[in-house]
Amino acid sequence: MSDVILPPRPIPAAPSEVDCLLGILHRNRRTFAWKCFGLDQAAMNRTLAPSTLTLAGLTKHMALVEDHYFTHQLMGRSYPEVWAPLRDNDNWDFESAGLDTPEELQALWMAAVSRSEAAVQEALADGGLDRLVADSGGGEPHNMRRVVVDLIEEYARHTGHADLIRESIDGLVGEGASS
């Protein structure tokens, strides 16, 4: 059984918009972590045909996505140096993950989540969910609400991938870490 690495944060029965969105994001992160962690390197790199996706690749990708949405897009900060190889290879997060240990991947993901949570608190204090992103990538500026919803969607999609891969490894199914 996979270890749960993020503490539960129950969502109130009648939450505010902020509590609801951040609660759902946290629940998605917990479920993703429950599906991806607690395995050895060989299991983290197993694929489920015909896909080449691995839990290692998904973990590294979601760490990048956290930094993209919150560190870079929302706050307008440079990407952490760990992402420098992406300048030469857009698929580096997936391709290089097989060389990382499960512990390295978990630490990378946890550090990105920590940066994201700090960015969210900073943005909430500076305009809340209506705060516009600092870097819209040249498109129409959007707000933090949209960033949070986009990240929830990203986790939902990739947790589905992780669910299928994990079930094929050791039979782990369900939403054991969802609360």
Stockholm file with secondary structure:
# STOCKHOLM 1.0

chainA/1-179         MSDVILPPRPIPAAPSEVDCLLGILHRNRRTFAWKCFGLDQAAMNRTLAPSTLTLAGLTKHMALVEDHYFTHQLMGRSYPEVWAPLRDNDNWDFESAGLDTPEELQALWMAAVSRSEAAVQEALADGGLDRLVADSGGGEPHNMRRVVVDLIEEYARHTGHADLIRESIDGLVGEGASS
#=GR chainA/1-179 SS CCCCCSCCCCCCSSCCHHHHHHHHHHHHHHHHHHHHSSCCHHHHTCCCTTCCCCHHHHHHHHHHHHIIIIIIIITCCCCCGGGGGGGTCTTHHHHHGGGSCHHHHHHHHHHHHHHHHHHHHHHHTTTGGGCBCSCCTTSCCCBHHHHHHHHHHHHHHHHHHHHHHHHHHHCCCSCTTCC
#=GC SS_cons         CCCCCSCCCCCCSSCCHHHHHHHHHHHHHHHHHHHHSSCCHHHHTCCCTTCCCCHHHHHHHHHHHHIIIIIIIITCCCCCGGGGGGGTCTTHHHHHGGGSCHHHHHHHHHHHHHHHHHHHHHHHTTTGGGCBCSCCTTSCCCBHHHHHHHHHHHHHHHHHHHHHHHHHHHCCCSCTTCC
//
